[in-house]
C-alpha cells in the first residue's frame, strides 16, 4: 500500500495564522506550504 504525506495551503482556511493552525490540527495535517500569513505574502517576510 502506498504511503502519502499530506500538506496544505493553510491560507485557504483563513488569513489569520492562528486560525490556519487550528484548521490544520483539526484535519490532522502536520505540514504547511506557506503562502500568506496574517494577510501578508510569505515573500514579504525577511530573516
C-alpha positions as CSV (number, residue, x, y, z in Angstrom):
1,X,0.0,0.0,0.0
2,X,1.3,3.5,-0.9
3,X,2.1,6.0,1.8
4,X,1.1,9.6,1.2
5,X,2.2,12.7,3.0
6,X,-0.4,15.5,3.1
7,X,0.4,19.1,3.3
8,X,-1.9,22.1,2.8
9,X,-2.1,25.8,1.8
10,X,-3.3,26.9,5.2
11,X,-4.3,30.4,3.9
12,X,-7.2,28.7,2.2
13,X,-8.7,28.2,5.7
14,X,-8.1,31.7,7.0
15,X,-5.9,34.7,6.5
16,X,-5.0,34.6,10.3
17,X,-2.2,32.3,11.3
18,X,-3.8,31.1,14.5
19,X,-6.9,30.0,12.6
20,X,-4.7,28.4,9.9
21,X,-3.0,26.3,12.6
22,X,-6.4,25.4,14.1
23,X,-7.7,24.1,10.7
24,X,-4.5,22.1,10.1
25,X,-4.7,20.5,13.5
26,X,-8.5,19.7,13.1
27,X,-7.6,17.9,9.9
28,X,-4.5,16.2,11.3
29,X,-2.3,17.9,8.7
30,X,1.2,18.4,10.1
31,X,2.9,20.1,7.1
32,X,2.2,23.5,5.7
33,X,3.0,25.2,2.4
34,X,3.2,28.8,3.4
35,X,1.9,31.5,1.0
36,X,0.1,34.1,3.1
37,X,0.4,34.5,6.9
38,X,-1.8,37.1,8.7
39,X,-2.7,38.6,5.3
40,X,0.9,39.1,4.2
41,X,2.6,37.2,1.4
42,X,5.4,35.0,2.7
43,X,7.9,36.7,0.3
44,X,7.4,39.9,2.3
45,X,8.9,38.3,5.5
46,X,12.7,38.7,5.9
47,X,15.0,36.8,8.2
